Amino acid sequence: MAADDFLSGESGHVAGIRGITKNTLHDRLLDLRLALGSAGRAARRASGPPRRVLVAGIYGSDARQMVRAAAELQRSGHHVELALGARDAPAPELADVTVADRLAGGKFENLNTALAGRASGEHDWLVVVDDDVLLPRRFLDRFIAICEALDFALAQPAQTRRSHAAWHVTRRRGGLVARETRYVEIGPVTAFRADAVAELVPFPALRYGWGLDVHWAALARARGWRLGIVDALPVRHDTAPVATGYSREAAIAEAREFLRERPYVPAEEAQRTVVAHERLPR
């Protein structure tokens, strides 16, 4: 592979008074545009039939964000099943939906444990949620409706400008409902349609998961799956920068080995938007 061309080439870390203020103001302007514009109206009106949605995620000792995310997802009109894993003891607020605890593996190793026996074709969608993301209200109903209207097999919500996002293609764009892209990231929220779940789950036993998403992109291209980023439902992911809880060098080394004999979409191509959608099809 050419000079680690699977890497975005940027950290995405938003820091410093100037950077934080600039991006916070940008988000407020985009929020206003979303509240008043046609893309926001289209997203708020998006609806579809009830679906069976499996939500998986792994949380650490500070479960506050996951508690909020789980509550928001359970307010959905869909039939939602949560299968969460805990790295430590189960959080009391999440005990009923925590299916495994004291997990010591990496993200995708732990997700495979939480999903064991569950991702078996009984659900229309699998949604994987990190434990440090803040979801907008009525997220799941609108998100699934938009994904289905645009025929996305893999999708993610855009991240706010204030978020720590290592791929600029995943940052929210104003005036759009969603974009068809060549890439969907491994987090902080990733959705898989049932046909994608059948091929991609169980996940490879990766500790860090870097490179997995560009491999998904190559598989999606080969199978004719559409990938998408939903701009009208941006999520906040600004608790901690990427790779602060683990070694960046170890994550890159794992990705090099994983991609050595697997197809993948290079970062330059992964950053491209295929189609920008200002409205949904009728």
Stockholm file with secondary structure:
# STOCKHOLM 1.0

chainA/1-282         MAADDFLSGESGHVAGIRGITKNTLHDRLLDLRLALGSAGRAARRASGPPRRVLVAGIYGSDARQMVRAAAELQRSGHHVELALGARDAPAPELADVTVADRLAGGKFENLNTALAGRASGEHDWLVVVDDDVLLPRRFLDRFIAICEALDFALAQPAQTRRSHAAWHVTRRRGGLVARETRYVEIGPVTAFRADAVAELVPFPALRYGWGLDVHWAALARARGWRLGIVDALPVRHDTAPVATGYSREAAIAEAREFLRERPYVPAEEAQRTVVAHERLPR
#=GR chainA/1-282 SS CCTTTTSCSCCCCCCHHHHHHHHHHHHHHHHHHHHHSHHHHHHHHCCCCCCEEEEEEEECSCCHHHHHHHHHHHTSSSEEEEEEEESSSCCGGGGGGEEECSCCSCHHHHHHHHHTTTCSSCCSEEEEECTTCBCCTTHHHHHHHHHHHTTEEEEEEEECTTSCCSCGGGBCCTTCSEEEESCCCSSSEEEEEHHHHHHHCSCCCCSSCTTHHHHHHHHHHHHTCEEEEEEEEEEBCCSSCTTSSSCHHHHHHHHHHHHTTSCCCCHHHHTCEEEEESSCCC
#=GC SS_cons         CCTTTTSCSCCCCCCHHHHHHHHHHHHHHHHHHHHHSHHHHHHHHCCCCCCEEEEEEEECSCCHHHHHHHHHHHTSSSEEEEEEEESSSCCGGGGGGEEECSCCSCHHHHHHHHHTTTCSSCCSEEEEECTTCBCCTTHHHHHHHHHHHTTEEEEEEEECTTSCCSCGGGBCCTTCSEEEESCCCSSSEEEEEHHHHHHHCSCCCCSSCTTHHHHHHHHHHHHTCEEEEEEEEEEBCCSSCTTSSSCHHHHHHHHHHHHTTSCCCCHHHHTCEEEEESSCCC
//
